[in-house]
Amino acid sequence: MVCCLSLLLKKESAAFSFLILLAGVLTVFFLVFPLMSPVLALVEQIEKTLSGGALSYLFKVLGIALAAQIAQELCKDAGAGALASMVELGGRALILISVFPLVQDVLKQVEGLLL
Amino acid sequence: MDVDLIFKIAAIGIIVAVLNQLLIRSGREDQAMMTTLAGLIVVLSMLVTQISELFVTIKDLFQL
């Protein structure tokens, strides 16, 4: 429904068609996202019992990836391919930065084993 | 969050498009551009609050 509304307005003003697409993305996101919260609560319980702290990094990476993915696809919808790849690059850089402490821990453990 | 946001934006878009054509036919191209810009700014201001809400939700849920 959102797509045909945006196609309807494509001829007169392309900007409005993109804005309608954006509104559709936001609406669907807010309708679907509450369904996810029980899953995340379950994963949190698992994290408390089993693994140490690595799962919090997983949460961070998931959040960043989700936000970067939405932004990138929106740029691609608007036709700006280069901008989309830049946004994706930014998302990857943020993920790498957020996982950095984990990598350092692994390196320390490896050093401990070798020496 | 509900679906009427889409209908609101679609209605504004259609009104602005029709107004645009009307003004162009009656010879006032510059005013036509003004109305399109005005409609765009109104819709953008509505969407900005929704986008900030989107990122706040993601931040809360993933403890970023």
Backbone of each chain as ProteinMPNN parsed JSONL, in Angstrom:
{"seq_chain_A": "MVCCLSLLLKKESAAFSFLILLAGVLTVFFLVFPLMSPVLALVEQIEKTLSGGALSYLFKVLGIALAAQIAQELCKDAGAGALASMVELGGRALILISVFPLVQDVLKQVEGLLL", "coords_chain_A": {"N_chain_A": [[0.852, -1.207, 0.0], [1.932, 1.176, 0.834], [3.898, 1.321, -1.054], [2.498, 1.647, -3.448], [1.317, 4.069, -2.947], [3.561, 5.689, -2.897], [4.48, 5.38, -5.467], [2.435, 6.591, -6.758], [2.917, 9.262, -6.239], [5.261, 9.632, -7.469], [5.617, 10.853, -9.967], [4.835, 13.6, -9.852], [6.265, 14.709, -7.585], [9.274, 13.576, -6.696], [10.48, 13.663, -4.256], [8.512, 13.498, -2.323], [7.61, 10.911, -2.718], [9.737, 9.43, -1.768], [9.665, 10.226, 0.892], [7.29, 9.128, 1.746], [7.907, 6.456, 1.534], [9.851, 6.331, 3.516], [8.294, 6.913, 5.783], [6.7, 4.645, 5.733], [8.614, 2.646, 6.24], [9.345, 3.334, 8.858], [6.91, 2.974, 10.208], [6.363, 0.218, 9.833], [8.557, -0.802, 11.12], [8.111, 0.01, 13.8], [5.845, -1.419, 14.317], [6.663, -4.063, 14.135], [8.802, -4.363, 15.838], [8.234, -4.533, 18.717], [7.577, -7.213, 18.926], [9.973, -8.467, 19.058], [11.074, -8.152, 21.56], [10.574, -10.15, 23.653], [12.238, -12.226, 22.717], [14.776, -11.133, 22.973], [14.851, -10.796, 25.72], [14.896, -13.454, 26.542], [17.379, -14.241, 25.514], [18.976, -12.707, 27.1], [18.629, -13.908, 29.601], [19.847, -16.37, 29.1], [22.406, -15.462, 28.717], [23.117, -14.632, 31.281], [23.301, -17.015, 32.698], [25.064, -18.73, 31.263], [27.49, -17.808, 29.297], [30.378, -15.631, 29.789], [30.932, -12.379, 29.422], [30.664, -11.955, 26.801], [28.376, -11.905, 25.337], [27.158, -9.449, 25.559], [28.57, -7.888, 23.835], [27.673, -9.015, 21.494], [25.045, -8.136, 21.452], [25.488, -5.384, 21.122], [26.688, -5.306, 18.572], [24.635, -6.315, 17.043], [22.687, -4.299, 17.285], [23.969, -2.067, 16.128], [24.373, -3.04, 13.563], [21.767, -3.362, 12.701], [20.777, -0.703, 12.662], [22.549, 0.458, 10.811], [21.955, -1.032, 8.576], [19.279, -0.333, 8.003], [19.584, 2.405, 7.395], [21.284, 2.225, 5.201], [19.772, 0.805, 3.277], [17.714, 2.591, 2.908], [19.042, 4.748, 1.721], [19.745, 3.509, -0.635], [17.222, 3.076, -1.73], [16.536, 5.689, -2.296], [18.124, 6.044, -4.375], [20.729, 6.75, -4.097], [23.487, 5.307, -4.492], [26.244, 5.421, -3.885], [26.289, 6.833, -1.499], [24.962, 4.998, 0.077], [26.84, 2.928, 0.256], [28.792, 4.236, 1.688], [27.529, 4.659, 4.125], [27.279, 2.027, 4.918], [29.955, 1.37, 5.237], [30.544, 3.032, 7.385], [28.948, 1.802, 9.33], [30.241, -0.697, 9.531], [32.72, 0.146, 10.505], [32.004, 1.157, 13.013], [31.113, -1.185, 14.23], [33.467, -2.65, 14.323], [34.946, -1.054, 16.059], [33.458, -1.35, 18.382], [33.89, -3.974, 19.013], [36.462, -4.126, 19.686], [37.69, -4.258, 22.423], [37.13, -6.924, 23.042], [38.714, -8.36, 21.256], [41.19, -7.691, 22.201], [41.191, -8.987, 24.679], [41.165, -11.646, 23.819], [43.629, -11.777, 22.552], [45.324, -11.407, 24.76], [44.827, -13.745, 26.178], [45.786, -15.637, 24.346], [48.472, -14.947, 24.306], [49.08, -15.61, 26.913], [48.83, -18.365, 26.795], [50.853, -19.059, 24.984], [53.3, -18.152, 26.123]], "CA_chain_A": [[0.0, 0.0, 0.0], [2.852, 2.314, 0.892], [4.636, 1.41, -2.321], [1.695, 2.243, -4.53], [1.154, 5.499, -2.647], [4.774, 6.447, -3.27], [4.543, 5.419, -6.94], [1.445, 7.578, -7.209], [3.443, 10.63, -6.162], [6.615, 9.701, -8.04], [5.729, 11.714, -11.154], [4.815, 15.024, -9.536], [7.442, 15.143, -6.799], [9.944, 12.343, -6.249], [10.855, 13.776, -2.846], [7.419, 13.009, -1.48], [7.51, 9.447, -2.766], [10.726, 8.873, -0.843], [9.245, 10.459, 2.281], [6.251, 8.156, 2.089], [8.611, 5.182, 1.776], [10.492, 6.447, 4.833], [7.238, 6.767, 6.791], [6.309, 3.235, 5.752], [9.66, 1.881, 6.936], [9.257, 3.592, 10.296], [5.691, 2.369, 10.758], [6.498, -1.238, 9.908], [9.547, -1.096, 12.161], [7.552, 0.131, 15.146], [4.842, -2.47, 14.525], [7.276, -5.388, 14.22], [9.875, -4.461, 16.825], [7.846, -5.041, 20.037], [7.537, -8.684, 18.955], [11.331, -8.982, 19.247], [11.616, -7.969, 22.916], [10.687, -11.392, 24.434], [13.408, -13.021, 22.289], [15.986, -10.545, 23.558], [14.853, -11.09, 27.16], [15.33, -14.85, 26.69], [18.828, -14.322, 25.273], [19.657, -12.138, 28.274], [18.68, -14.926, 30.666], [20.88, -17.357, 28.739], [23.73, -14.847, 28.9], [23.474, -14.592, 32.711], [23.683, -18.346, 33.219], [26.165, -19.438, 30.584], [28.799, -17.25, 28.904], [30.859, -14.528, 30.62], [30.354, -11.091, 29.056], [30.825, -11.771, 25.354], [27.084, -11.753, 24.652], [26.77, -8.034, 25.488], [29.129, -7.391, 22.569], [26.79, -9.468, 20.405], [23.901, -7.211, 21.402], [25.912, -4.103, 20.537], [26.906, -5.458, 17.132], [23.317, -6.476, 16.395], [22.022, -2.998, 17.203], [24.627, -1.215, 15.135], [24.142, -3.598, 12.218], [20.38, -3.082, 12.314], [20.637, 0.716, 12.308], [23.29, 0.734, 9.573], [21.236, -1.678, 7.473], [18.106, 0.481, 7.655], [20.032, 3.635, 6.732], [21.863, 1.918, 3.9], [18.731, 0.442, 2.311], [16.954, 3.795, 2.573], [19.813, 5.52, 0.741], [19.663, 2.825, -1.929], [15.884, 3.362, -2.287], [16.49, 7.048, -2.851], [18.911, 6.081, -5.601], [22.099, 7.217, -3.84], [24.238, 4.084, -4.209], [27.542, 5.708, -3.242], [26.016, 7.19, -0.1], [24.607, 3.772, 0.792], [28.049, 2.169, 0.608], [29.502, 4.96, 2.757], [26.841, 4.37, 5.386], [27.631, 0.655, 5.299], [31.33, 1.429, 5.733], [30.465, 3.597, 8.737], [28.419, 0.759, 10.223], [31.294, -1.7, 9.793], [33.755, 0.741, 11.375], [31.471, 1.209, 14.39], [31.086, -2.537, 14.798], [34.855, -3.04, 14.653], [35.373, -0.327, 17.265], [32.782, -1.842, 19.592], [34.355, -5.323, 19.37], [37.901, -4.03, 19.915], [38.15, -4.815, 23.696], [37.041, -8.386, 23.014], [39.881, -8.871, 20.527], [42.37, -7.559, 23.073], [41.166, -10.069, 25.673], [41.575, -12.902, 23.174], [45.096, -11.737, 22.338], [46.02, -11.638, 26.05], [44.767, -15.179, 26.52], [46.687, -16.39, 23.456], [49.847, -14.729, 24.781], [49.257, -16.4, 28.138], [49.044, -19.776, 26.44], [52.121, -19.321, 24.28], [54.528, -17.942, 26.927]], "C_chain_A": [[0.88, 1.247, 0.0], [3.553, 2.473, -0.446], [3.764, 2.051, -3.382], [1.434, 3.707, -4.235], [2.377, 6.273, -3.124], [4.908, 6.489, -4.782], [3.566, 6.464, -7.467], [2.079, 8.961, -7.271], [4.776, 10.767, -6.879], [6.669, 10.763, -9.143], [5.796, 13.165, -10.727], [6.07, 15.41, -8.752], [8.083, 13.904, -6.208], [10.261, 12.426, -4.758], [9.759, 13.203, -1.965], [7.322, 11.494, -1.528], [8.531, 8.836, -1.823], [10.29, 9.06, 0.596], [8.165, 9.473, 2.688], [6.895, 6.806, 2.352], [9.235, 5.201, 3.164], [9.451, 6.263, 5.933], [6.8, 5.308, 6.887], [7.32, 2.386, 6.491], [9.53, 2.07, 8.434], [8.045, 2.892, 10.893], [5.869, 0.869, 10.904], [7.49, -1.602, 11.002], [8.902, -1.061, 13.533], [6.478, -0.919, 15.381], [5.523, -3.805, 14.802], [8.167, -5.484, 15.446], [9.412, -4.935, 18.206], [7.802, -6.561, 20.084], [8.904, -9.258, 19.31], [11.709, -9.008, 20.725], [11.611, -9.265, 23.723], [11.912, -12.212, 24.032], [14.655, -12.482, 22.97], [16.034, -10.826, 25.053], [15.342, -12.516, 27.387], [16.842, -14.946, 26.536], [19.567, -13.761, 26.477], [19.736, -13.173, 29.393], [19.783, -15.939, 30.371], [22.262, -16.769, 29.046], [24.112, -14.897, 30.379], [23.956, -15.955, 33.166], [24.964, -18.835, 32.557], [27.394, -18.553, 30.423], [29.143, -16.08, 29.804], [30.221, -13.235, 30.175], [30.286, -10.912, 27.563], [29.488, -11.46, 24.71], [26.669, -10.293, 24.594], [27.364, -7.422, 24.231], [28.229, -7.785, 21.419], [25.606, -8.517, 20.286], [24.295, -5.919, 20.713], [26.016, -4.234, 19.027], [25.568, -5.583, 16.417], [22.647, -5.126, 16.224], [22.627, -2.124, 16.133], [24.328, -1.718, 13.735], [22.724, -3.264, 11.764], [20.234, -1.644, 11.862], [21.324, 0.993, 10.982], [22.55, 0.146, 8.381], [20.045, -0.838, 7.037], [18.549, 1.711, 6.881], [20.529, 3.334, 5.329], [20.775, 1.601, 2.881], [17.927, 1.671, 1.924], [17.705, 4.621, 1.543], [19.705, 4.853, -0.626], [18.295, 3.072, -2.562], [15.852, 4.722, -2.928], [17.38, 7.147, -4.081], [20.342, 6.499, -5.371], [22.949, 6.011, -3.472], [25.529, 4.366, -3.464], [27.328, 6.038, -1.775], [25.709, 5.94, 0.701], [25.876, 3.01, 1.189], [28.841, 2.896, 1.688], [28.857, 4.675, 4.11], [27.204, 2.968, 5.862], [29.046, 0.613, 5.863], [31.34, 1.956, 7.163], [29.967, 2.568, 9.736], [29.483, -0.257, 10.552], [32.33, -1.123, 10.74], [33.26, 0.762, 12.821], [31.482, -0.172, 15.018], [32.486, -2.942, 15.214], [35.304, -2.344, 15.932], [34.747, -0.952, 18.501], [33.313, -3.218, 19.982], [35.813, -5.3, 19.805], [38.328, -4.61, 21.271], [38.125, -6.334, 23.709], [38.285, -8.972, 22.354], [41.104, -8.796, 21.428], [42.373, -8.664, 24.125], [41.676, -11.365, 25.052], [43.088, -12.906, 23.004], [45.82, -12.01, 23.649], [46.005, -13.117, 26.377], [45.737, -15.964, 25.662], [48.126, -16.209, 23.931], [50.091, -15.589, 26.024], [49.548, -17.846, 27.787], [50.445, -19.978, 25.883], [53.3, -19.234, 25.239], [54.699, -19.031, 27.969]], "O_chain_A": [[0.627, 2.22, -0.711], [3.778, 3.587, -0.92], [4.23, 2.905, -4.137], [1.337, 4.514, -5.159], [2.258, 7.365, -3.68], [5.379, 7.479, -5.341], [3.82, 7.13, -8.471], [1.835, 9.735, -8.197], [5.365, 11.848, -6.914], [7.654, 11.495, -9.247], [6.683, 13.901, -11.159], [6.834, 16.286, -9.157], [7.513, 13.258, -5.329], [10.309, 11.407, -4.07], [10.033, 12.51, -0.985], [6.999, 10.854, -0.527], [8.244, 7.844, -1.153], [10.503, 8.184, 1.434], [8.122, 9.03, 3.836], [6.496, 6.089, 3.269], [9.162, 4.217, 3.901], [9.691, 5.545, 6.903], [6.559, 4.795, 7.979], [6.952, 1.51, 7.274], [9.593, 1.107, 9.198], [8.137, 2.287, 11.961], [5.57, 0.301, 11.954], [7.299, -2.581, 11.725], [9.101, -1.966, 14.344], [6.218, -1.282, 16.528], [5.03, -4.597, 15.605], [8.288, -6.556, 16.04], [10.146, -5.696, 18.836], [7.967, -7.15, 21.153], [9.003, -10.384, 19.799], [12.569, -9.794, 21.122], [12.578, -9.493, 24.449], [12.557, -12.823, 24.883], [15.483, -13.239, 23.476], [17.106, -11.067, 25.608], [16.113, -12.769, 28.313], [17.513, -15.631, 27.308], [20.634, -14.25, 26.846], [20.767, -13.309, 30.053], [20.55, -16.32, 31.255], [23.154, -17.45, 29.551], [25.265, -15.164, 30.716], [24.912, -16.052, 33.934], [25.865, -19.312, 33.247], [28.257, -18.532, 31.302], [28.274, -15.583, 30.519], [29.062, -12.991, 30.512], [29.897, -9.846, 27.084], [29.443, -10.825, 23.656], [25.918, -9.904, 23.7], [26.757, -6.543, 23.619], [28.03, -7.013, 20.481], [25.207, -8.135, 19.186], [23.578, -5.409, 19.852], [25.506, -3.394, 18.286], [25.379, -5.036, 15.331], [22.101, -4.827, 15.162], [21.918, -1.515, 15.331], [24.061, -0.931, 12.827], [22.497, -2.927, 10.603], [19.647, -1.374, 10.815], [20.769, 1.676, 10.122], [22.517, 0.743, 7.305], [19.821, -0.647, 5.842], [17.977, 2.036, 5.841], [20.247, 4.071, 4.385], [20.838, 2.07, 1.745], [17.502, 1.807, 0.776], [17.105, 5.139, 0.601], [19.588, 5.528, -1.648], [18.195, 3.256, -3.775], [15.229, 4.912, -3.972], [17.408, 8.177, -4.756], [21.112, 6.602, -6.326], [23.123, 5.711, -2.291], [25.88, 3.651, -2.525], [28.08, 5.587, -0.911], [26.126, 5.811, 1.852], [25.984, 2.51, 2.308], [29.491, 2.256, 2.515], [29.546, 4.474, 5.11], [27.412, 2.742, 7.054], [29.313, -0.085, 6.841], [32.028, 1.427, 8.035], [30.486, 2.464, 10.847], [29.632, -0.65, 11.709], [32.777, -1.799, 11.666], [34.004, 0.426, 13.743], [31.816, -0.324, 16.192], [32.693, -3.498, 16.292], [35.954, -2.949, 16.784], [35.396, -1.079, 19.539], [33.209, -3.608, 21.145], [36.35, -6.318, 20.242], [39.267, -5.407, 21.292], [38.99, -6.968, 24.313], [38.842, -9.96, 22.832], [41.945, -9.695, 21.435], [43.426, -9.221, 24.437], [42.486, -12.084, 25.637], [43.75, -13.908, 23.276], [46.806, -12.746, 23.674], [47.014, -13.686, 26.794], [46.434, -16.85, 26.157], [48.906, -17.161, 23.964], [51.145, -16.207, 26.176], [50.406, -18.482, 28.399], [51.142, -20.925, 26.246], [54.191, -20.083, 25.218], [55.668, -19.014, 28.727]]}, "seq_chain_B": "MDVDLIFKIAAIGIIVAVLNQLLIRSGREDQAMMTTLAGLIVVLSMLVTQISELFVTIKDLFQL", "coords_chain_B": {"N_chain_B": [[2.99, 4.045, 17.705], [1.442, 4.33, 14.594], [-0.654, 3.665, 11.736], [-1.654, 5.872, 10.63], [0.121, 7.845, 10.149], [1.305, 7.433, 7.696], [-0.849, 7.878, 6.003], [-1.339, 10.546, 6.534], [0.977, 11.788, 5.547], [0.836, 11.016, 2.89], [-1.494, 12.322, 2.148], [-0.758, 15.015, 2.461], [1.241, 15.083, 0.539], [-0.218, 14.635, -1.833], [-1.933, 16.826, -1.865], [-0.1, 18.926, -2.039], [1.029, 18.329, -4.501], [-1.137, 18.65, -6.239], [-1.727, 21.328, -5.78], [0.621, 22.395, -6.692], [0.529, 21.84, -9.449], [-1.69, 23.385, -10.05], [-0.782, 25.995, -9.507], [1.307, 26.161, -11.309], [-0.06, 25.983, -13.741], [-1.436, 28.382, -13.623], [0.521, 30.132, -14.038], [2.21, 30.974, -11.999], [5.081, 30.054, -11.334], [7.099, 30.329, -9.418], [5.756, 30.505, -6.965], [4.686, 28.003, -6.924], [6.955, 26.416, -6.534], [7.546, 27.292, -3.986], [5.379, 26.332, -2.433], [5.737, 23.593, -2.733], [8.173, 23.266, -1.404], [7.398, 24.1, 1.161], [5.53, 22.122, 1.861], [7.244, 19.932, 1.862], [8.943, 20.575, 3.986], [7.205, 20.532, 6.163], [6.462, 17.817, 6.223], [8.939, 16.652, 6.61], [9.588, 17.615, 9.154], [7.707, 16.255, 10.661], [8.622, 13.644, 10.281], [11.139, 13.626, 11.373], [10.93, 13.503, 14.152], [9.931, 10.927, 14.382], [12.053, 9.398, 13.401], [14.03, 9.927, 15.261], [12.855, 8.7, 17.414], [12.955, 6.099, 16.524], [15.74, 5.518, 16.584], [16.212, 5.839, 19.3], [14.718, 3.75, 20.339], [16.105, 1.541, 19.295], [18.497, 1.919, 20.597], [17.784, 1.581, 23.29], [16.873, -1.074, 23.374], [19.001, -2.667, 22.632], [20.866, -2.056, 24.47], [22.865, -0.108, 23.856]], "CA_chain_B": [[3.202, 4.197, 16.266], [0.277, 3.783, 13.919], [-0.548, 3.677, 10.273], [-2.205, 7.09, 10.001], [1.212, 8.742, 9.742], [1.5, 7.278, 6.248], [-1.945, 8.536, 5.293], [-1.171, 12.001, 6.67], [2.022, 12.24, 4.632], [0.356, 10.846, 1.514], [-2.481, 13.382, 1.877], [-0.021, 16.267, 2.241], [1.928, 15.001, -0.748], [-1.158, 14.79, -2.946], [-2.418, 18.218, -1.878], [0.967, 19.792, -2.544], [1.203, 18.07, -5.937], [-2.245, 19.286, -6.98], [-1.528, 22.775, -5.68], [1.747, 22.714, -7.545], [0.065, 21.888, -10.836], [-2.597, 24.526, -10.182], [-0.017, 27.241, -9.564], [2.085, 26.199, -12.556], [-0.965, 26.311, -14.863], [-1.871, 29.788, -13.58], [1.615, 31.012, -14.405], [3.092, 31.398, -10.888], [5.977, 28.91, -11.088], [7.892, 30.475, -8.193], [4.939, 30.135, -5.808], [4.542, 26.542, -6.933], [8.145, 25.867, -5.862], [7.446, 27.6, -2.544], [4.436, 25.421, -1.749], [6.357, 22.256, -2.637], [9.168, 23.307, -0.31], [6.704, 24.182, 2.452], [5.003, 20.783, 2.159], [8.371, 19.043, 2.177], [9.47, 20.868, 5.327], [6.237, 20.056, 7.157], [6.539, 16.354, 6.322], [10.24, 16.292, 7.195], [9.586, 17.845, 10.612], [6.963, 15.15, 11.288], [9.378, 12.391, 10.221], [12.363, 13.69, 12.177], [10.646, 12.988, 15.502], [9.789, 9.472, 14.31], [13.379, 8.797, 13.201], [14.767, 9.95, 16.55], [12.238, 7.658, 18.249], [13.481, 4.816, 16.028], [17.092, 5.242, 17.078], [16.165, 5.68, 20.756], [14.24, 2.382, 20.607], [17.196, 0.584, 19.038], [19.524, 2.059, 21.634], [17.32, 0.983, 24.552], [16.666, -2.517, 23.34], [20.272, -3.381, 22.508], [21.766, -1.507, 25.484], [24.038, 0.484, 23.162]], "C_chain_B": [[1.975, 3.597, 15.554], [0.321, 4.155, 12.438], [-0.974, 5.035, 9.739], [-1.107, 8.084, 9.645], [1.386, 8.679, 8.217], [0.4, 8.035, 5.504], [-1.805, 10.051, 5.38], [-0.168, 12.499, 5.628], [1.559, 12.108, 3.191], [-0.624, 11.969, 1.177], [-1.759, 14.696, 1.604], [0.648, 16.245, 0.874], [0.989, 15.25, -1.892], [-1.622, 16.233, -3.023], [-1.36, 19.124, -2.477], [1.14, 19.579, -4.039], [0.106, 18.774, -6.732], [-2.064, 20.796, -6.963], [-0.42, 23.231, -6.624], [1.29, 22.856, -8.992], [-0.802, 23.118, -11.049], [-1.793, 25.805, -10.388], [0.774, 27.325, -10.866], [1.167, 26.595, -13.714], [-1.308, 27.786, -14.818], [-0.675, 30.718, -13.696], [2.52, 31.399, -13.261], [4.033, 30.253, -10.54], [6.684, 29.07, -9.744], [7.065, 30.088, -6.966], [4.752, 28.628, -5.747], [5.726, 25.903, -6.208], [8.052, 26.101, -4.36], [6.529, 26.598, -1.839], [5.034, 24.03, -1.643], [7.349, 22.22, -1.489], [8.475, 23.309, 1.039], [6.174, 22.798, 2.84], [6.109, 19.843, 2.569], [8.844, 19.281, 3.599], [8.512, 20.373, 6.399], [6.386, 18.555, 7.335], [7.844, 15.945, 6.977], [10.218, 16.498, 8.701], [8.798, 16.736, 11.308], [7.832, 13.902, 11.357], [10.589, 12.431, 11.141], [12.09, 13.135, 13.577], [10.535, 11.459, 15.462], [11.159, 8.806, 14.173], [14.152, 8.807, 14.51], [14.185, 8.889, 17.479], [12.765, 6.289, 17.84], [14.828, 4.528, 16.658], [17.109, 5.115, 18.597], [15.697, 4.267, 21.093], [15.358, 1.379, 20.413], [18.209, 0.672, 20.169], [19.065, 1.377, 22.919], [17.356, -0.526, 24.468], [17.999, -3.242, 23.324], [21.295, -2.877, 23.511], [23.025, -0.912, 24.858], [24.594, 1.634, 23.972]], "O_chain_B": [[1.535, 2.495, 15.88], [1.215, 4.862, 11.974], [-0.722, 5.358, 8.578], [-1.355, 9.055, 8.93], [1.583, 9.692, 7.546], [0.657, 8.732, 4.522], [-2.112, 10.763, 4.423], [-0.411, 13.48, 4.926], [1.843, 12.97, 2.36], [-0.601, 12.509, 0.07], [-2.085, 15.409, 0.654], [0.634, 17.236, 0.144], [1.322, 15.98, -2.826], [-1.7, 16.808, -4.109], [-1.659, 19.979, -3.31], [1.372, 20.537, -4.777], [0.37, 19.407, -7.755], [-2.224, 21.465, -7.984], [-0.501, 24.282, -7.258], [1.605, 23.833, -9.672], [-0.692, 23.808, -12.062], [-2.062, 26.592, -11.295], [0.904, 28.395, -11.459], [1.531, 27.414, -14.558], [-1.462, 28.404, -15.871], [-0.795, 31.925, -13.489], [3.515, 32.087, -13.486], [3.81, 29.551, -9.554], [6.86, 28.098, -9.01], [7.565, 29.441, -6.046], [4.671, 28.044, -4.666], [5.561, 24.995, -5.395], [8.423, 25.242, -3.56], [6.867, 26.081, -0.774], [4.882, 23.354, -0.626], [7.372, 21.275, -0.7], [8.899, 22.611, 1.96], [6.335, 22.352, 3.976], [5.954, 19.052, 3.5], [9.115, 18.336, 4.339], [8.945, 19.854, 7.428], [6.431, 18.064, 8.463], [7.879, 15.022, 7.791], [10.751, 15.681, 9.452], [9.157, 16.315, 12.407], [7.803, 13.177, 12.352], [11.025, 11.392, 11.639], [12.904, 12.393, 14.127], [10.982, 10.775, 16.382], [11.395, 7.756, 14.771], [14.838, 7.842, 14.846], [14.915, 8.253, 18.24], [12.996, 5.424, 18.685], [15.052, 3.446, 17.2], [17.924, 4.37, 19.141], [16.213, 3.649, 22.024], [15.556, 0.483, 21.233], [18.72, -0.342, 20.645], [19.844, 0.678, 23.567], [17.82, -1.189, 25.395], [18.133, -4.308, 23.925], [22.472, -3.229, 23.421], [24.134, -1.2, 25.306], [25.573, 2.259, 23.565]]}, "name": "protein", "num_of_chains": 2, "seq": "MVCCLSLLLKKESAAFSFLILLAGVLTVFFLVFPLMSPVLALVEQIEKTLSGGALSYLFKVLGIALAAQIAQELCKDAGAGALASMVELGGRALILISVFPLVQDVLKQVEGLLLMDVDLIFKIAAIGIIVAVLNQLLIRSGREDQAMMTTLAGLIVVLSMLVTQISELFVTIKDLFQL"}
